[in-house]
Amino acid sequence: MSDNEKKVSAEMTENTDKKEKKPMSKKKKTLVIILCILLAFFLFAGGFAIWYVNDKLNRIDYDTEQTTIAPNQEFVDDEMIDFAEMDDATGNSFREILKNWATNGGEKMSDKNILNVLLIGSDASSTEAGRASITDKGNTDVMMLVSINKAEKKIKLVSFMRDSYTYMDQFDSYAKLNAACANGGAPYLVETIENDYKIEIDGYALVDFDSFTDVIDVLGGVQVDVPAYVANYLSSEAKGVYFPRGENVLLNGEQALRFARVRKTDKDGDVSRVARQRQVVNALIDKCVNASLSDINEVFDVVLANVRTNIPKKDILSYATKAVTEGWAKYEISEFTMPTEDARRGYSSASTAWIWVVDYPLVAQKLQLELYGETNIKLPEERTTALDVIK
């Protein structure tokens, strides 16, 4: 066993203290808006009669079997990385560090009082009308964990950055995180995140939908803060069409989509884009809470027919009931991004695509502490991280 392998193995120890409809264009879309509607459904659907909820749930496409990968399936990655450029002069391997951590068998934390659901937005168009397919070859622009802590009465929204570079055990390959679903489907994205962050994810919901701005328009738009520099960029991008700006600005569906997608306005690119996505999420949840029953009915009819999930209908009905009896709608909501700023570094060169290099042991420890208030990861005082290795 190499020194790196020994160090990675040592990092995992068990904590002894366990505790009006407009047609949309076909361009790629960030699907955060549909995702927050889905979140709103989980939180607020229980307020309706059970028969009503049951009827709506029949519109969802349920995954009952794990997708399998054919042995000869080619791994798709259109942004290849020159690893030789990244390994340091002493021979420490960037790839070895990623692989050792993802495959070290470390225990994944869970808690009976915490429900973790991964909401996934794919940029691919569905191959069948009214159906979101997990096998569509689309990257996942949005990966958001909804963690509901029933004991502490808190909801945490965790956005995973799409350009985080990682090892994917299912393919014995390396790629950006947003390529996992494109290659193996939602179950493999879930597995990749679990391996990197050492947490258990209870289920996923995948949305692959081309006309979702109707949802925003049905609810009368959303209100967000639009900085002048973002509005100026979006106005110039649309050939001089004025884009609203200021605090608490009302955006229609198309405007909200453009606001959530843009990332060329900021030096940190996807970091600020993820923050804007969460703005839209929170604004739309607020609209859902105060929407009329007729509006919510129309929204659900549009959304639920275009959702694929591995969460059984009986479990969703159970969650809806608990949402009412336990008052989930009143839980405190907080939000953050993974990997954290101190555990990531942007990297690119003449022959290497831009990626986030991540210190996964550190962010896994941070995420466990954030979700569970404890961790089973002990970091050695002296260790070689992926951030140390890259040139």
Number of C-alpha atoms within 10 A of each C-alpha: 5 8 11 18 16 11 19 25 16 14 20 22 14 13 12 8 8 10 9 5 10 11 10 12 9 10 10 15 23 23 28 28 26 30 24 23 23 23 18 21 23 20 24 22 24 21 14 14 10 14 9 12 18 15 10 17 20 12 19 21 20 16 17 10 8 11 14 11 13 8 7 6 10 10 16 15 15 9 13 14 19 14 12 13 14 21 19 14 10 7 9 19 18 21 19 16 22 24 21 17 26 25 15 15 12 21 16 17 17 17 13 8 12 20 19 22 21 26 26 29 25 30 22 25 21 21 12 9 11 19 20 24 24 26 16 19 19 23 21 25 26 26 26 27 21 22 20 23 21 18 9 11 17 18 23 20 21 22 23 21 23 21 19 21 21 29 25 25 15 14 16 9 14 20 21 22 26 24 27 30 24 24 24 23 22 29 20 22 24 21 20 21 22 18 26 24 25 29 23 19 21 15 18 22 23 29 32 29 26 23 19 24 23 23 25 23 19 18 20 16 22 24 20 22 16 19 12 14 12 18 18 18 16 21 15 12 10 11 9 11 11 12 19 19 18 12 12 12 14 18 24 19 23 18 17 22 21 15 22 24 19 20 18 13 15 13 9 11 12 18 17 17 20 25 16 21 24 23 17 23 24 20 18 24 22 14 20 20 13 11 15 11 11 10 15 22 13 14 23 21 16 19 24 22 20 25 25 23 23 18 16 14 15 11 10 18 18 13 20 23 21 17 22 17 11 14 14 21 18 13 18 13 15 11 15 17 17 22 25 17 11 10 19 20 17 13 15 15 11 7 11 15 14 18 21 21 25 25 23 26 23 20 21 24 20 20 22 20 14 14 22 17 11 17 25 22 22 15 16 12 5 7 12 15 22 23 19 13 19 19 11
